[in-house]
């Protein structure tokens, strides 16, 4: 598997930040990529970060491990390397956070 997504970082709903896992939300077309959670790489400011990447209905976002700073308006490339799991909804924020921690460990 080797999908790449290129786009400009736009404002999302801030839910990832609220949970402690800020994400870059891309203004990019990801409809040709199967919905799910992936391990991969994120490239911003010519630096490469390990990334947990979420592809959901028409949206693409990623938590870039170790990235600190304001990414709004910046160009980002996401390279999906490994499918981790299906995208799903959780019954509580605690369940979601626990799963995010597991996903990040796999990245």
C-alpha positions, 0 to 999 in steps of 0.5 A: 500500500502506498497512498499519498495525500497532499493538501493545505491545513484547514481548521477542523472542529478542534476535537483531536486537540481537546482529547490531547491529540491535535491533528492537521486537517487537510483540504484534500480529496481522499475519496479514492482511499479506503476509510480507516486508520493508517500508520504513515508519515507526515511532511510539513516544513520539509520535516518528516514526522511519524503519523497516525492518519485518519481517513473518514467520509471525504476527510483526511487528518493526521496526528503528527508525532512530535510536531509542535506549532501552528500548521494552519495554511501550511502544505502537508503531504501524508504518506499512508504506509500501513492500514491499522484498523477500520474507522468506527465510532466509540461509546465514550471519549475514554474508549476513543482515547484508549484506542488512539493511544494504541494506534499511536503505539503502532505508528 
